[in-house]
Amino acid sequence: MKQAMGDSQYISEVRKLLARLQSPDCQQARQQAAELIVATVRAGGLCHLFDSGHMLTHELVGRAGGLMLFNPVEIELKLAQNSPARRAPVAPAAKPASTCASASAAEDARQAAGVVTSTAATSTAAATSTAMPAPTRARPPRVHLDEIAGLAEFVFSQAHWEAGDVLVIGSVSGVSRLVVEMARLAREAGIHVIALTSVRASQALPSAHPSGLRLYEVAEIVLDHGAPPQDAVLSRPGLETPICPVSGLLAAATMWALTEEVVRQMQAAGLTPSVLASNHLPGAAEFNARMRARFQQLGY
């Protein structure tokens, strides 16, 4: 069917994918995840969030209407190097005049003796020598943060996580070494792991973890937002790859739907969560300061 002028095929595709999040399987997974989170905070535990994607931490944390319950975990790797500016290679110094004169006299003597030399070859060699480009060093292959061996162990040695806490790990593909190892270490430490991922995208890709496992295969509960393996959903003539990704929208919608269910279950249990107000509203600064103090006292 021909697309009408002004209609958005992207929005149509997003609607289909969002409708899937209302399926019984997705609803059941959110309910189970909410039950686990509420039980954890009631027992004095904390709920942590690690996102290896592009937007979830910024979308879920510190937002108007969002819970303070999710504690973000962010990894920063910084290289500081104070090097001088790299200079161009210095050209070789010209030979002294006396050397040139001696060379000319030697050439005259050789010609007088009947020895023929190739001036053109000598000149070409000299030109080649002086025009030789400066040697370049091959750059090593680029290493991404989630490819660094031992990084998950480092995070666990520094993070304030305890057995009985909840760790939500967000990864669209769920195949990187970092997210799989973090989930594995968390499970071993008695930490509940909730995966926010796309199972079909994960199944279409090989795992980078030595075990061959993917995030959804290690987690206790899986929130499957269903983004396609290529993420983008629109094909256009003349382009070699699709445009307009959907994983960010689907991940955000899944977590806000989870937030809705968490609040429902907390209120049913007699608990009132700490919620942030929009900073643009009058009195928001004082209100949010009170919510932060309340969260520090209660943990939710």
Secondary structure, 3 states (H helix, E strand, C coil): CCCCCCCCHHHHHHHHHHHHCCCHHHHHHHHHHHHHHHHHHHCCCCEEEEECCCCHHHHHCCCCCCECCEEECCCCCCCCCCCCCCCCCCCCCCCCHHHHHHHHHHHHHHHHCCCCCCHHHHHHHHHHHHCCCCCCCCCCCCCCHHHCCCHHHHHHHHCCCCCCCEEEEECCCCCCHHHHHHHHHHHHCCCEEEEEECHHHHHCCCCCCCCCCCHHHHCCEEEECCCCCCCEEECCCCCCCCEEECHHHHHHHHHHHHHHHHHHHHHHCCCCCCECCCCCCCCHHHHHHHHHHHHHHHCC
